[in-house]
Amino acid sequence: MRIPIKNKNQGFSLMEVLIAMIIIAVGLLGYMALQLASINSNQDGMARSQAIYVSQELASAIRANREYSFQSGGLSEYLKAENYMNCDEQPVCTGPDGTCLAIEQALTDTWQACQTINGFTVGPGETNDDLLLNGEIRVGCSDRDTIDGDLCSPGSALTIYTFWANGAKRTDVGQIASVNSQVANTRCSNFAADAANQIVLSNLGDEVDCLVLDVMP
């Protein structure tokens, strides 16, 4: 009489297959989260690079027009918020051979900064390709002499503030939540809080990033 031999190769049960699938799925989710974090980091880095570019271009223009910067009791065109909010018309230069007078050069510089940060799309029906998402740029002054009557006395430091919408908080670089739960560093928050600068953080986005560049006289 032949004795039947039991087959020990039973294979995987359905439960073992399900456990293996869950482990693989958890690993894939972690990988996807890492990829998303990498994409967000790259986008943030690119936006910051663009903000640095715009700020440095404006800083160079201000230095080149240094003598004008503190004229008119500190009311130079570089400090006027409205000049960075309207890119519709290019300023006209009336100097010899089409050169710009000092004030005209300042208006041209602010217009150029406005054009750059808005991606040169200012005409009706043009596609929005802003250099920075909801980007805004302004120039402030740290008045070195507060008793002479000038809003920006000669020798004061000028500061370029560049704002844009950001997708996530960056506490690792010193950003803090402002009073309206948006993000900006302390200097940017204080600058935006001054209504004269015409920066409304809530219009820029849920999270706002900001770059500060000081221009020494």
ChimeraX attribute file (.defattr): number of C-alpha atoms within 10 A of each C-alpha:
attribute: neighborCount
match mode: 1-to-1
recipient: residues
	/A:1	3
	/A:2	4
	/A:3	5
	/A:4	6
	/A:5	6
	/A:6	6
	/A:7	6
	/A:8	6
	/A:9	6
	/A:10	6
	/A:11	7
	/A:12	8
	/A:13	8
	/A:14	9
	/A:15	9
	/A:16	11
	/A:17	10
	/A:18	11
	/A:19	11
	/A:20	11
	/A:21	12
	/A:22	12
	/A:23	10
	/A:24	11
	/A:25	12
	/A:26	11
	/A:27	11
	/A:28	12
	/A:29	11
	/A:30	11
	/A:31	12
	/A:32	12
	/A:33	11
	/A:34	12
	/A:35	12
	/A:36	12
	/A:37	12
	/A:38	12
	/A:39	12
	/A:40	15
	/A:41	14
	/A:42	12
	/A:43	14
	/A:44	18
	/A:45	12
	/A:46	14
	/A:47	20
	/A:48	19
	/A:49	13
	/A:50	17
	/A:51	25
	/A:52	16
	/A:53	14
	/A:54	21
	/A:55	26
	/A:56	16
	/A:57	15
	/A:58	23
	/A:59	21
	/A:60	13
	/A:61	19
	/A:62	21
	/A:63	14
	/A:64	13
	/A:65	16
	/A:66	13
	/A:67	12
	/A:68	19
	/A:69	27
	/A:70	24
	/A:71	16
	/A:72	13
	/A:73	14
	/A:74	20
	/A:75	15
	/A:76	17
	/A:77	25
	/A:78	29
	/A:79	23
	/A:80	18
	/A:81	19
	/A:82	15
	/A:83	21
	/A:84	23
	/A:85	18
	/A:86	14
	/A:87	21
	/A:88	12
	/A:89	9
	/A:90	12
	/A:91	17
	/A:92	14
	/A:93	17
	/A:94	11
	/A:95	11
	/A:96	8
	/A:97	7
	/A:98	9
	/A:99	12
	/A:100	17
	/A:101	15
	/A:102	17
	/A:103	17
	/A:104	17
	/A:105	22
	/A:106	25
	/A:107	23
	/A:108	22
	/A:109	24
	/A:110	30
	/A:111	20
	/A:112	22
	/A:113	23
	/A:114	24
	/A:115	21
	/A:116	20
	/A:117	26
	/A:118	21
	/A:119	16
	/A:120	17
	/A:121	18
	/A:122	16
	/A:123	9
	/A:124	6
	/A:125	7
	/A:126	9
	/A:127	11
	/A:128	12
	/A:129	12
	/A:130	15
	/A:131	20
	/A:132	22
	/A:133	19
	/A:134	16
	/A:135	22
	/A:136	24
	/A:137	25
	/A:138	27
	/A:139	25
	/A:140	19
	/A:141	19
	/A:142	15
	/A:143	18
	/A:144	15
	/A:145	14
	/A:146	11
	/A:147	9
	/A:148	11
	/A:149	10
	/A:150	17
	/A:151	20
	/A:152	26
	/A:153	23
	/A:154	17
	/A:155	14
	/A:156	19
	/A:157	16
	/A:158	23
	/A:159	19
	/A:160	22
	/A:161	21
	/A:162	24
	/A:163	26
	/A:164	24
	/A:165	24
	/A:166	24
	/A:167	15
	/A:168	15
	/A:169	17
	/A:170	16
	/A:171	12
	/A:172	7
	/A:173	8
	/A:174	10
	/A:175	19
	/A:176	17
	/A:177	16
	/A:178	18
	/A:179	9
	/A:180	9
	/A:181	13
	/A:182	22
	/A:183	27
	/A:184	27
	/A:185	20
	/A:186	15
	/A:187	13
	/A:188	21
	/A:189	20
	/A:190	11
	/A:191	17
	/A:192	19
	/A:193	16
	/A:194	11
	/A:195	9
	/A:196	11
	/A:197	17
	/A:198	16
	/A:199	20
	/A:200	13
	/A:201	23
	/A:202	13
	/A:203	10
	/A:204	19
	/A:205	17
	/A:206	15
	/A:207	20
	/A:208	28
	/A:209	26
	/A:210	23
	/A:211	19
	/A:212	17
	/A:213	15
	/A:214	17
	/A:215	20
	/A:216	11
	/A:217	14
